[in-house]
């Protein structure tokens, strides 16, 4: 069996936070799981966007609420960009690579105890 031309970036990371890739052209269990996770991430992002729009219309929104919202939106945007990158890679599209420390710091900034 010949490996695929391009590995698939999976929608999860290793325990060390490194990207995970799948070398398969088939419709195996890992491919199906990745598809399921991507669908759930995109659906969560859509729901979150609706909550964000409602929260921003509310003049009584507090600073902690906005900070929490930004953290959630940052996570959802990261998921969406990862899905986009994965799909673009499989289509042969080129994309800029974020700096490793930049990607980590953007994820850590809104975790409890983060910057």
C-alpha positions in Angstrom: 0.0 0.0 0.0 1.4 3.4 -1.0 1.1 6.2 1.7 -1.0 9.2 0.8 0.6 12.1 -0.9 -0.1 14.4 2.0 -0.7 13.4 5.7 -3.8 14.7 7.3 -3.5 17.1 10.2 -5.8 15.7 12.9 -8.1 17.9 15.0 -6.2 17.0 18.2 -2.7 17.3 19.6 -0.4 14.8 21.3 -0.2 14.9 25.2 2.9 17.1 24.6 0.9 19.6 22.5 2.5 18.5 19.2 0.4 18.2 16.0 -0.9 14.7 15.1 -1.0 13.5 11.5 -2.7 10.5 9.8 -1.1 8.7 6.9 -4.1 7.2 5.2 -6.2 7.7 2.1 -8.9 5.4 3.3 -12.0 5.6 5.4 -10.7 4.0 8.5 -11.7 4.5 12.1 -9.2 7.3 12.8 -10.4 9.2 9.7 -14.0 8.8 10.8 -13.2 9.9 14.3 -11.3 13.0 13.0 -14.3 13.9 10.8 -16.6 13.6 13.8 -14.4 15.8 15.9 -14.1 18.4 13.2 -17.9 18.5 12.8 -18.4 18.9 16.5 -15.7 21.6 16.7 -17.3 23.6 13.9 -20.8 23.2 15.4 -19.5 24.4 18.8 -18.0 27.4 17.1 -21.3 28.3 15.5 -23.1 28.1 18.8 -20.4 30.1 20.5 -20.6 32.8 17.8 -24.4 33.1 18.5 -23.7 33.5 22.3 -20.9 36.1 21.5 -23.3 38.2 19.4 -25.9 38.1 22.1 -23.4 39.0 24.8 -22.0 41.9 22.8 -25.5 43.3 22.4 -25.9 43.4 26.2 -24.7 46.7 27.6 -24.4 45.1 31.1 -21.7 42.6 30.1 -18.9 42.6 32.6 -15.1 42.5 32.0 -14.8 38.9 33.3 -17.6 37.8 31.0 -15.9 39.4 28.0 -12.6 37.8 29.0 -14.2 34.4 29.2 -15.9 35.1 25.8 -12.5 36.0 24.3 -11.0 32.8 25.7 -13.8 30.7 24.2 -13.6 32.4 20.9 -9.9 32.0 20.7 -10.2 28.3 21.3 -13.0 28.0 18.6 -11.0 30.1 16.1 -7.9 27.9 16.8 -10.0 24.8 16.1 -11.4 26.3 12.9 -8.0 27.4 11.6 -6.6 23.9 12.3 -9.5 22.3 10.3 -8.9 24.8 7.5 -5.2 24.1 7.5 -5.8 20.3 7.5 -8.2 20.6 4.6 -6.0 23.0 2.7 -3.0 20.7 3.1 -4.9 17.9 1.6 -5.8 20.1 -1.4 -2.2 21.2 -1.8 -2.8 24.8 -0.7 0.1 26.6 0.9 -0.3 28.5 4.2 1.9 30.5 6.5 3.2 28.7 9.5 2.6 30.3 12.9 5.6 30.6 15.2 5.6 27.7 17.6 5.8 30.0 20.7 3.1 32.2 19.2 0.7 29.4 18.8 1.3 28.1 22.4 1.1 31.6 23.9 -2.3 32.3 22.2 -3.7 29.1 23.7 -2.3 29.6 27.1 -3.3 33.3 27.5 -6.9 32.5 28.4 -6.5 29.4 30.5 -6.9 29.8 34.2 -3.7 31.2 35.5 -2.6 32.1 32.0 -1.4 35.6 30.9 
